[in-house]
Amino acid sequence: MLWGLTPALDLAGELNRHVHLNDEVNILLVGSSDCRHILKTLAKRYTRKHIKLNFFIMESCQEAVAKQILLLYLALRPEEELGIVQKTRYFMELYGNSMIRPAVANYLSSRSSDFVEMITNYEYMNEIMPFLKLDIKYKDRDYIENVFKFWGGIDPFDICDCWDKRVRKTLGVRYDNKKGAFDWDLQMRFHAIGGNIVGGQEYQYFRSTGVAFSWLESEVSKPNRSMVTGVIPNGEKFLHYGYLGDIITGPFVTYGLECSDPTFLTKTNNLYANRSTDVTERNLREIFHEIHYNSNYTHQKTSDVNLGYCVAQLNDLKVTDVQQEKNVVKKKVRKCIEIEDFTVTFLSLQMLSSMKHKEKFHNLFDVVYFNSSYIKNIEQDLIEKIANNQSLLYIENCLFVLNCREKDLEEYKKNVLDKIGELDKKEIEFNPTMSKYFKFIIK
């Protein structure tokens, strides 16, 4: 729910490869869960002719909207405020860790009041994040405001307890032998479908504690309050449902399985030299560098230690303080870096079915993208109305949903065909047991 289960795509590059690239590209993302496709597409824009990029995002979960605003804000911070190395670590911790360092927790808390100001004052939002637009219902905007207030509030949030309860409920009687259950999922499922670089230790640690990304020189002790779901106002305080996101696959798939640098995927004695964490960090540094400088990235190692071979002692985590610190130093907010011809618009999901009746959306989108959980929202007449001629239709496969077996993937393929079977299209990729995405050209 708070991260995707498919690798990040350069969607403008996909258009250029399979059809053609217009001077203005409109992309509809339905349930993408995070901003991975936005960042990857934006980073690679310098490699082609200059185009205008307009992203339209729909989410059923407003926590995902709030999290994407946070990650976009963080990714586009000027280098005078956050250097690329520091920004990458902050991004990874807030994105995929249940527990974070105190410095990162203080950063989130200090920025939450700015997010509250932005969600309630669009003029201020236009000043800080001029590329961002919100076209959502007032009740959704009020809910997101409560989420932001919780991030900077002092209400208790013991995510370790929330995570352990979820694991207990998921495993049932297997909880007493949870390490064996985790290793089975990793070896028999994750590695079999392309997640070989995810190491046993980092996967076990994620399944046990919710901490996916870790480094030897840092120690986490504060709850990641941006992981909260189901925030409900209760007077001046808030109640919540704890953490309701993914606890099985993890955030490794989005940035941590593929790498343009082959040295990061080398093996010795059938062991990868680098972890998925290291690949994720390297890929994010490349993305942030290319967004900032519009030039090719050359990676510079900060350590000669290959942690893929290492077995470190990882202790059980405990939240040192379930409440947020009251007095957090708030620094002056800087405007996000200037990016020409780039917009991100959040739309209400309820607007999707009515798009076919609104002329402004007819033949608008060059790429239409659906999450695997949103295929119920796919309608043939809707796609025919809103998709441009020679546009792309991408639908996520359930390949990295580790609970899905081959028969489930075949059933999912049938469900997709039932939705788009009569659509005038050309298949690019449509293999339920191999493809990460189902790809089609809409004629």
Salt bridges, closest charged atoms under 4 A:
ASP10 OD2 - ARG48 NH1 2.84
GLU14 OE2 - ARG17 NH1 2.68
GLU14 OE1 - HIS18 NE2 3.50
GLU14 OE1 - LYS439 NZ 3.36
ASP23 OD1 - LYS49 NZ 3.32
ASP34 OD1 - ARG36 NH1 2.63
GLU81 OE1 - ARG77 NH1 2.92
GLU81 OE2 - ARG111 NH2 3.56
GLU93 OE2 - ARG101 NE 2.53
ASP114 OD2 - ARG111 NH1 3.64
ASP114 OD1 - LYS330 NZ 3.04
GLU145 OE2 - LYS149 NZ 3.07
ASP161 OD2 - LYS165 NZ 3.13
ASP164 OD2 - ARG168 NE 2.90
ASP185 OD2 - ARG207 NH1 2.97
GLU217 OE2 - ARG89 NH1 3.16
GLU258 OE2 - LYS436 NZ 3.86
ASP278 OD1 - ARG275 NH2 3.08
GLU281 OE2 - ARG89 NE 2.78
GLU281 OE2 - ARG285 NH2 2.95
GLU286 OE2 - LYS44 NZ 3.16
GLU286 OE1 - ARG282 NH1 2.48
GLU290 OE2 - LYS44 NZ 3.09
GLU338 OE2 - LYS335 NZ 2.65
ASP341 OD2 - HIS50 NE2 2.86
GLU379 OE1 - LYS356 NZ 2.79
ASP381 OD2 - LYS356 NZ 3.07
GLU396 OE2 - ARG36 NH2 3.00
GLU429 OE1 - LYS439 NZ 3.75
